[in-house]
Amino acid sequence: MAKRRIFYLPLAFVITGLLVGVAPAGAQSSPGGACPTPGAVETLGSGQIVCIALNGSQTWQPYSGGGGTPGAPPESPTSGSSAAGPKKIKLYKPYGTALSQETFGSTDQQVADVTGVRLKNGTIRLYAFVKGMGIRSAVSTDKTGSKFTAEPGMRSTQEFWGQPRAVSLSDGRLRLFYLSGGAIKSAISDDGLTFSEEAGSRITTEQAGFEPGAITVVPVAGGGYRGYFSDLERPGVIADHKIVTATSPDMLTWTIGPTVVGEGSVGLVSAGGKHPFALAESKGKVRLFYQADVPGSEPELLTAVSDDGLKFKSERSLGIPRGADPDIVKLNKKKSLLFYGDEIDPTNGFGIKEAKSIG
């Protein structure tokens, strides 16, 4: 498959800017941001972006400067072309908005990086980064997860915890992984509301060979855990991202493994991806969900499957354009909910949407 150039939603730039201390690019001059004049081209970093009119809206998109007319919609690839992108798979159907700034009484138009767990009573608790606040939580009003209400207080001990990932432990406690100071760190909680930071870092920049992004964890048959994470997105930078794996006996000490999605992959998915979520399936299989750039289209949520957790294949598109930062909560053995980041509307800005599993 052709190498991909990954870009991401502009409102997510702000989160990364807080994490790495870099001022975010303005929404009006970043990939995915609204633009005024179709055909306009601006310099961004070492490349360019072009204003494209598509599907009733005008947005900045990466521009190679090659053939075609600036400002025109991307050309439709010919049948059988490698530029056509992955085939679609019907796993989830978009349902509606789960969280927005209104959920938390915010006016900063940014709720992002969702992660969730199913509680003992069958309801769902979601954690998300809320701009200007930190990590907040909301709980569903019923077992279907169709409506959420904010819980009082902050879950993070400081504002600059980024890209959280919740993992339920066998003893009833909850571990929350997060990004801080160029590393993946973690905190522990007895009730899912009050967290205590665990000493040290789980994975550092030096250990990974790059600044790590959010981690996702699945159990390994026979004991231990396998994690997946990508390199951290940086504001205003269009880059090729990769997803690597790591193993741990206790979720505290990690050993870095090979690249599983992206250039140098040990499997069949050699194009890039970022901010993955891993779902353990039957017979030791692992399904990864991640955002990636699709030729001739907007960024989409993709999925690939592996029999051993390392060699991924059968990359498919979920058919959810612009979806970012996926997380899945299982309702039972057959049903689950997919939560992901996307633009809600001009008033609410970036928020969390959800989709229901099909079948």
C-alpha positions as CSV (number, residue, x, y, z in Angstrom):
1,M,0.0,0.0,0.0
2,A,1.2,3.5,-0.7
3,K,2.9,5.5,2.0
4,R,0.5,7.9,3.7
5,R,0.9,11.5,4.9
6,I,-1.0,12.0,8.1
7,F,-2.7,15.2,9.2
8,Y,-5.1,15.7,12.0
9,L,-7.9,17.9,13.2
10,P,-6.9,21.5,14.0
11,L,-8.6,21.6,17.4
12,A,-6.5,18.6,18.5
13,F,-3.5,20.8,17.8
14,V,-4.2,22.8,21.0
15,I,-3.9,19.7,23.2
16,T,-0.5,18.7,21.7
17,G,0.6,22.3,22.0
18,L,-0.1,22.2,25.8
19,L,1.8,18.9,26.1
20,V,4.9,19.9,24.3
21,G,4.9,23.6,25.0
22,V,4.4,24.6,21.4
23,A,1.9,27.2,20.4
24,P,-0.8,25.6,18.2
25,A,-1.3,26.7,14.6
26,G,-4.4,28.8,14.0
27,A,-7.6,27.0,13.0
28,Q,-7.7,29.1,9.9
29,S,-4.3,28.0,8.6
30,S,-4.2,24.3,9.5
31,P,-5.2,21.1,7.7
32,G,-8.9,20.6,8.3
33,G,-9.6,24.2,9.3
34,A,-12.1,26.4,7.5
35,C,-10.7,28.6,4.7
36,P,-12.1,31.6,2.9
37,T,-11.2,31.2,-0.8
38,P,-11.0,28.0,-2.8
39,G,-7.6,27.7,-4.6
40,A,-5.7,29.8,-2.0
41,V,-2.4,28.2,-1.1
42,E,-0.4,28.9,2.1
43,T,2.9,27.7,3.5
44,L,2.8,25.5,6.5
45,G,6.0,24.2,8.0
46,S,8.1,22.7,5.2
47,G,5.0,22.1,3.0
48,Q,1.9,23.8,1.7
49,I,-1.9,23.7,2.3
50,V,-4.6,24.5,-0.2
51,C,-8.2,25.7,0.2
52,I,-10.5,23.0,-1.2
53,A,-14.3,23.2,-1.7
54,L,-15.8,19.8,-1.1
55,N,-19.2,18.6,0.1
56,G,-20.5,22.1,0.8
57,S,-17.6,23.2,2.9
58,Q,-14.2,24.8,2.4
59,T,-11.2,23.5,4.3
60,W,-7.4,23.6,4.2
61,Q,-5.9,20.4,2.9
62,P,-2.3,19.3,2.3
63,Y,-1.0,20.4,-1.1
64,S,1.8,18.7,-3.0
65,G,2.0,21.4,-5.6
66,G,1.7,18.8,-8.3
67,G,-0.9,18.2,-11.0
68,G,-4.5,19.2,-10.8
69,T,-6.2,22.5,-10.1
70,P,-5.7,24.1,-6.6
71,G,-9.1,24.4,-4.9
72,A,-10.7,21.6,-6.9
73,P,-12.0,18.5,-5.1
74,P,-9.6,15.6,-5.1
75,E,-9.8,13.5,-8.3
76,S,-11.6,10.2,-8.0
77,P,-9.1,7.4,-8.3
78,T,-9.6,4.9,-11.1
79,S,-10.9,1.5,-10.3
80,G,-8.3,-0.8,-9.1
81,S,-5.8,2.0,-8.4
82,S,-3.6,1.7,-5.3
83,A,-4.6,5.3,-4.6
84,A,-8.2,4.3,-4.0
85,G,-7.5,3.6,-0.4
86,P,-8.6,0.7,1.7
87,K,-12.0,-1.0,1.2
88,K,-14.8,-0.3,3.6
89,I,-16.0,-2.6,6.4
90,K,-19.3,-2.1,8.2
91,L,-18.6,-2.5,11.9
92,Y,-20.1,0.6,13.4
93,K,-22.9,3.1,12.5
94,P,-22.6,6.7,13.7
95,Y,-25.2,7.5,16.3
96,G,-24.8,11.0,17.6
97,T,-22.8,13.3,20.0
98,A,-21.7,11.9,23.3
99,L,-19.7,14.8,24.8
100,S,-19.4,18.5,23.9
101,Q,-18.3,21.7,25.6
102,E,-21.9,22.0,26.9
103,T,-21.5,18.7,28.8
104,F,-18.9,20.3,31.0
105,G,-20.0,23.9,31.0
106,S,-17.0,24.9,29.0
107,T,-16.8,27.7,26.3
108,D,-13.4,26.7,24.8
109,Q,-14.9,24.5,22.1
110,Q,-12.7,21.5,22.7
111,V,-13.4,18.1,24.3
112,A,-11.0,15.5,22.9
113,D,-9.1,12.2,23.5
114,V,-11.9,10.2,24.9
115,T,-11.5,6.9,26.8
116,G,-14.2,4.8,28.5
117,V,-15.0,1.9,30.8
118,R,-18.2,0.0,31.6
119,L,-19.1,0.2,35.3
120,K,-20.5,-2.6,37.4
121,N,-24.1,-1.3,37.1
122,G,-23.9,-1.4,33.3
123,T,-23.5,2.3,32.7
124,I,-20.5,3.8,31.0
125,R,-18.0,6.3,32.3
126,L,-16.1,8.4,29.8
127,Y,-12.9,10.4,30.5
128,A,-11.8,13.2,28.1
129,F,-9.5,16.2,27.9
130,V,-11.5,19.4,28.3
131,K,-9.6,22.5,27.3
132,G,-8.9,24.9,30.1
133,M,-9.8,22.3,32.7
134,G,-7.9,19.0,32.3
135,I,-9.3,15.5,32.4
136,R,-13.0,15.4,33.2
137,S,-15.5,12.5,33.3
138,A,-19.1,11.9,32.5
139,V,-21.4,8.9,33.1
140,S,-24.2,7.6,30.9
141,T,-27.8,7.9,32.2
142,D,-28.5,4.3,31.2
143,K,-26.9,1.1,30.0
144,T,-27.2,2.1,26.3
145,G,-24.6,4.9,26.5
146,S,-26.8,7.2,24.5
147,K,-26.7,10.2,26.8
148,F,-24.0,11.4,29.3
149,T,-23.9,13.8,32.2
150,A,-20.8,15.4,33.6
151,E,-19.5,14.3,37.0
152,P,-18.2,17.1,39.3
153,G,-14.5,17.6,39.9
154,M,-11.3,16.9,38.0
155,R,-9.9,13.5,37.4
156,S,-6.4,14.8,36.6
157,T,-4.2,16.2,39.4
158,Q,-3.0,18.9,37.0
159,E,-4.3,20.4,33.7
160,F,-1.6,19.1,31.5
161,W,-2.4,15.4,31.5
162,G,-3.0,14.6,27.8
163,Q,-4.5,11.7,25.8
164,P,-5.8,9.6,28.6
165,R,-6.5,5.8,28.3
166,A,-8.5,4.0,31.0
167,V,-7.8,0.3,31.8
168,S,-9.9,-1.7,34.3
169,L,-7.9,-4.0,36.5
170,S,-8.9,-7.4,37.8
171,D,-8.9,-6.1,41.4
172,G,-11.6,-3.5,40.6
173,R,-9.2,-0.6,40.5
174,L,-8.7,1.6,37.4
175,R,-5.4,2.6,35.8
176,L,-5.3,5.8,33.7
177,F,-2.4,6.2,31.3
178,Y,-1.7,9.7,30.2
179,L,1.0,11.9,28.5
180,S,3.1,14.3,30.4
181,G,6.6,15.7,30.0
182,G,7.4,13.7,26.9
183,A,6.5,10.3,28.4
184,I,3.6,8.0,29.0
185,K,2.7,8.0,32.7
186,S,0.0,6.4,34.8
187,A,-2.3,7.0,37.8
188,I,-4.3,4.6,39.8
189,S,-7.8,4.9,41.4
190,D,-10.0,2.8,43.6
191,D,-13.3,4.5,42.5
192,G,-12.5,5.9,39.1
193,L,-12.8,9.4,40.3
194,T,-9.8,10.2,42.5
195,F,-6.4,9.3,41.1
196,S,-3.0,9.0,42.5
197,E,0.0,9.3,40.2
198,E,2.2,6.2,40.0
199,A,5.9,6.8,40.4
200,G,8.1,7.1,37.3
201,S,7.3,6.8,33.7
202,R,5.8,3.9,31.8
203,I,7.5,4.7,28.4
204,T,9.9,7.6,27.8
205,T,11.0,9.4,24.6
206,E,14.4,7.9,25.0
207,Q,13.0,4.4,25.4
208,A,10.7,4.6,22.4
209,G,13.1,6.5,20.2
210,F,10.5,9.2,19.6
211,E,8.0,11.2,21.7
212,P,5.2,8.7,22.4
213,G,1.4,9.3,22.0
214,A,-1.5,7.6,23.8
215,I,-1.1,3.9,24.6
216,T,-3.7,1.2,24.4
217,V,-3.4,-2.1,26.2
218,V,-4.7,-5.6,25.8
219,P,-4.0,-8.8,27.9
220,V,-1.8,-11.5,26.4
221,A,-2.8,-15.2,26.6
222,G,-0.6,-16.8,29.3
223,G,-0.1,-13.6,31.2
224,G,1.2,-10.1,30.7
225,Y,0.1,-7.3,28.5
226,R,0.7,-5.8,25.0
227,G,0.5,-2.1,24.4
228,Y,0.3,-0.1,21.2
229,F,1.2,3.5,20.7
230,S,2.2,6.0,17.9
231,D,4.5,8.9,17.8
232,L,2.9,12.1,19.2
233,E,1.4,14.5,16.7
234,R,2.9,18.0,16.7
235,P,1.1,21.2,15.9
236,G,1.5,22.4,12.3
237,V,3.6,19.4,11.3
238,I,2.4,17.0,8.6
239,A,4.3,13.7,9.1
240,D,4.3,10.0,8.5
241,H,3.2,8.3,11.7
242,K,3.7,4.7,12.8
243,I,2.3,2.5,15.5
244,V,4.7,0.3,17.5
245,T,4.1,-2.3,20.2
246,A,5.5,-3.0,23.7
247,T,5.0,-5.7,26.2
248,S,4.8,-5.7,30.0
249,P,4.3,-8.2,32.9
250,D,2.5,-5.6,35.0
251,M,1.6,-2.5,32.9
252,L,4.3,-0.6,34.8
253,T,7.6,-1.7,33.1
254,W,7.5,-1.9,29.3
255,T,9.8,-3.4,26.7
256,I,9.6,-1.8,23.2
257,G,8.7,-4.1,20.3
258,P,8.5,-3.7,16.5
259,T,6.5,-1.4,14.3
260,V,3.2,-2.9,13.5
261,V,1.6,-0.2,11.4
262,G,3.7,2.1,9.2
263,E,7.0,2.0,7.4
264,G,9.1,-0.9,8.6
265,S,6.0,-2.8,9.8
266,V,6.4,-6.5,10.5
267,G,3.0,-7.1,9.0
268,L,1.2,-6.1,5.8
269,V,0.1,-2.6,6.9
270,S,3.0,-0.4,5.8
271,A,1.2,2.9,5.5
272,G,1.0,5.1,8.6
273,G,-1.5,5.5,11.5
274,K,-1.8,7.2,14.8
275,H,-3.6,7.3,18.2
276,P,-4.5,3.6,18.1
277,F,-7.1,1.6,20.1
278,A,-6.6,-2.2,20.5
279,L,-9.5,-4.6,21.0
280,A,-8.8,-8.2,22.0
281,E,-10.8,-10.6,20.0
282,S,-11.3,-14.4,20.2
283,K,-8.5,-16.9,19.8
284,G,-5.8,-14.4,20.6
285,K,-6.6,-12.0,17.7
286,V,-6.2,-8.3,18.1
287,R,-8.0,-5.6,16.1
288,L,-6.5,-2.1,15.9
289,F,-8.5,1.0,15.2
290,Y,-6.6,4.2,14.3
291,Q,-6.8,7.4,12.3
292,A,-5.0,7.7,9.0
293,D,-5.0,9.8,5.8
294,V,-6.9,8.2,2.9
295,P,-5.8,9.2,-0.7
296,G,-8.3,11.5,-2.3
297,S,-10.4,11.9,0.9
298,E,-10.4,13.3,4.4
299,P,-8.7,11.5,7.2
300,E,-10.6,8.4,8.3
301,L,-10.8,5.8,11.0
302,L,-9.2,2.6,9.8
303,T,-9.0,-0.9,11.3
304,A,-6.6,-3.9,10.8
305,V,-6.5,-7.3,12.4
306,S,-3.8,-9.6,13.6
307,D,-3.7,-13.3,14.6
308,D,-0.7,-12.8,16.9
309,G,-0.9,-9.1,17.9
310,L,2.1,-8.3,15.7
311,K,1.5,-9.0,12.0
312,F,-1.5,-6.9,11.0
313,K,-3.4,-7.3,7.8
314,S,-6.7,-6.6,6.0
315,E,-6.7,-2.9,6.6
316,R,-10.2,-1.5,6.1
317,S,-12.0,1.9,6.4
318,L,-14.8,2.3,8.9
319,G,-16.4,4.8,6.6
320,I,-16.2,7.6,9.3
321,P,-14.5,10.6,7.7
322,R,-12.6,13.0,10.0
323,G,-12.9,10.6,12.9
324,A,-10.0,10.7,15.3
325,D,-8.7,9.2,18.5
326,P,-11.0,6.1,18.7
327,D,-11.9,4.2,21.9
328,I,-14.3,1.3,22.3
329,V,-16.4,0.2,25.2
330,K,-17.9,-3.3,25.0
331,L,-21.5,-3.7,26.2
332,N,-21.5,-7.5,26.0
333,K,-19.9,-10.2,23.9
334,K,-21.5,-9.0,20.7
335,K,-22.3,-5.3,21.1
336,S,-20.0,-2.3,21.6
337,L,-19.8,1.4,21.3
338,L,-17.2,3.3,19.4
339,F,-16.3,6.8,20.7
340,Y,-14.2,9.2,18.5
341,G,-13.3,12.8,18.1
342,D,-14.9,15.1,15.5
343,E,-16.1,18.6,14.8
344,I,-19.6,18.9,16.4
345,D,-20.7,22.3,14.9
346,P,-19.5,25.9,14.7
347,T,-20.8,26.7,18.2
348,N,-19.5,23.7,20.1
349,G,-16.3,23.1,18.1
350,F,-14.5,19.8,18.6
351,G,-16.2,17.1,20.7
352,I,-16.9,13.4,21.0
353,K,-19.2,11.4,18.8
354,E,-20.3,7.8,19.1
355,A,-21.2,4.9,16.9
356,K,-23.0,1.6,17.6
357,S,-21.7,-1.8,16.5
358,I,-23.6,-3.4,13.6
359,G,-24.8,-7.0,13.8
